[in-house]
Amino acid sequence: MSTENQDFEPLIIAICCYWCSYTGADLAGTSRLQYPTNIRILRVQCTGMIHPNLIVEALTSGADGVLVCGCHPGDCHYLEGNLRAKSRADAIELMLEDFGLEPERFRLEWVSASEAQRFATVVTEMVEQVRKVGPSPYRVAVE
């Protein structure tokens, strides 16, 4: 890691489904689990409603990374919303390439309501992953 990135604190937008991942994040907080404070959580009803343009807009508006967390496959309250999110994730990765952004800036994870420790681990891994990549080139343009 370069000296420049050692002081870099990434801003990660975490988009969490209401039924599972947001509840897992809440449980992580009430359980006082430690994880980086670099995330800003957006709660959505289902990850299946997240349009790929929302991810790209977040990344081109100054966020250094986007983490999408949803219900495990087979546990979606909207039946197949998380499977829709998975198919869109593949398209998002191609879009990032078109915008000159590293694929490490986006991550899709399944986190249930009871997986507070998993939520904390995923956030920690995501922050470290983006820290290694460095600041978004779009962040500099926004600032």
C-alpha positions as CSV (number, residue, x, y, z in Angstrom):
1,M,0.0,0.0,0.0
2,S,1.4,3.4,-0.9
3,T,2.0,6.1,1.7
4,E,-0.7,8.1,0.0
5,N,-3.4,5.5,0.7
6,Q,-2.4,4.9,4.3
7,D,-4.2,8.1,5.4
8,F,-7.1,7.6,2.9
9,E,-10.5,6.8,4.5
10,P,-12.9,5.6,1.9
11,L,-16.6,6.5,1.8
12,I,-18.7,3.4,1.2
13,I,-22.4,3.5,0.4
14,A,-24.1,0.3,1.8
15,I,-27.5,-0.4,0.3
16,C,-29.3,-2.9,2.6
17,C,-32.6,-4.7,2.2
18,Y,-35.1,-3.9,4.9
19,W,-36.0,-7.4,5.8
20,C,-32.6,-9.0,6.3
21,S,-29.4,-7.0,5.9
22,Y,-30.6,-3.8,7.5
23,T,-31.8,-5.8,10.5
24,G,-28.4,-7.6,10.5
25,A,-26.7,-4.2,10.6
26,D,-29.0,-3.0,13.4
27,L,-28.1,-6.2,15.3
28,A,-24.4,-5.5,14.8
29,G,-24.9,-2.0,16.3
30,T,-27.0,-3.2,19.3
31,S,-24.5,-6.0,19.9
32,R,-21.8,-3.4,19.9
33,L,-19.8,-5.2,17.3
34,Q,-16.8,-3.2,16.0
35,Y,-16.6,-2.3,12.3
36,P,-15.3,0.7,10.4
37,T,-17.5,3.8,10.4
38,N,-16.8,4.5,6.7
39,I,-20.2,3.3,5.6
40,R,-23.4,5.2,5.0
41,I,-26.4,2.8,5.0
42,L,-29.4,3.3,2.7
43,R,-32.3,1.0,3.4
44,V,-34.4,-0.3,0.6
45,Q,-37.3,-2.7,0.6
46,C,-35.5,-5.2,-1.6
47,T,-32.2,-5.4,-3.4
48,G,-34.1,-6.4,-6.5
49,M,-35.3,-2.8,-6.8
50,I,-31.8,-1.4,-7.1
51,H,-31.2,-0.2,-10.6
52,P,-27.6,-0.4,-11.9
53,N,-27.7,3.3,-12.6
54,L,-28.0,4.0,-8.9
55,I,-24.7,2.2,-8.2
56,V,-22.9,4.0,-11.0
57,E,-24.4,7.4,-9.9
58,A,-23.1,6.8,-6.3
59,L,-19.6,5.9,-7.6
60,T,-19.5,8.9,-10.0
61,S,-20.8,11.3,-7.4
62,G,-18.0,10.8,-5.0
63,A,-18.5,7.5,-3.2
64,D,-15.4,5.3,-3.2
65,G,-17.3,2.0,-3.1
66,V,-20.8,0.6,-3.0
67,L,-21.8,-2.5,-0.9
68,V,-25.2,-4.1,-1.6
69,C,-26.4,-6.5,1.0
70,G,-29.5,-8.6,0.6
71,C,-31.3,-11.7,1.8
72,H,-29.8,-15.1,1.1
73,P,-31.1,-16.8,-2.1
74,G,-34.3,-18.6,-1.2
75,D,-35.1,-16.2,1.7
76,C,-36.2,-13.1,-0.2
77,H,-39.4,-11.7,1.1
78,Y,-40.2,-10.7,-2.4
79,L,-39.4,-14.2,-3.7
80,E,-36.8,-13.6,-6.3
81,G,-35.7,-10.0,-5.7
82,N,-32.2,-11.0,-4.6
83,L,-31.8,-13.2,-7.7
84,R,-32.7,-10.1,-9.8
85,A,-30.0,-8.2,-7.8
86,K,-27.5,-10.9,-8.6
87,S,-28.2,-10.8,-12.3
88,R,-27.9,-7.0,-12.2
89,A,-24.5,-7.2,-10.4
90,D,-23.0,-8.8,-13.4
91,A,-24.2,-5.8,-15.5
92,I,-22.9,-3.4,-12.9
93,E,-19.4,-4.9,-13.1
94,L,-19.4,-4.3,-16.9
95,M,-20.6,-0.7,-16.4
96,L,-17.8,0.0,-13.9
97,E,-15.3,-1.0,-16.5
98,D,-16.9,1.5,-19.0
99,F,-16.5,4.3,-16.4
100,G,-12.9,3.3,-15.7
101,L,-13.6,2.1,-12.2
102,E,-12.1,-1.0,-10.6
103,P,-14.5,-3.9,-9.9
104,E,-13.3,-3.9,-6.3
105,R,-15.4,-0.8,-5.7
106,F,-18.6,-2.8,-5.9
107,R,-19.7,-5.8,-3.9
108,L,-22.9,-7.8,-3.5
109,E,-23.3,-9.9,-0.3
110,W,-26.0,-12.0,1.4
111,V,-26.5,-11.1,5.0
112,S,-29.5,-12.3,7.0
113,A,-31.1,-10.6,10.0
114,S,-29.3,-12.9,12.5
115,E,-25.8,-12.4,10.9
116,A,-24.6,-9.4,12.8
117,Q,-21.0,-10.7,12.9
118,R,-21.1,-11.4,9.1
119,F,-22.3,-7.9,8.5
120,A,-19.4,-6.4,10.5
121,T,-16.9,-8.7,8.7
122,V,-18.2,-7.8,5.2
123,V,-18.1,-4.1,6.0
124,T,-14.5,-4.4,7.3
125,E,-13.4,-6.4,4.3
126,M,-15.0,-3.9,1.9
127,V,-13.4,-0.9,3.6
128,E,-10.0,-2.6,3.4
129,Q,-10.5,-3.6,-0.2
130,V,-11.4,-0.1,-1.3
131,R,-8.6,1.4,0.8
132,K,-6.1,-0.7,-1.2
133,V,-7.6,0.5,-4.5
134,G,-7.4,4.2,-3.4
135,P,-9.7,7.1,-3.8
136,S,-12.2,7.2,-6.6
137,P,-11.1,9.4,-9.5
138,Y,-14.6,10.8,-9.4
139,R,-14.3,11.8,-5.8
140,V,-11.4,14.1,-6.6
141,A,-13.6,15.7,-9.3
142,V,-16.5,16.2,-6.9
143,E,-14.3,17.8,-4.2
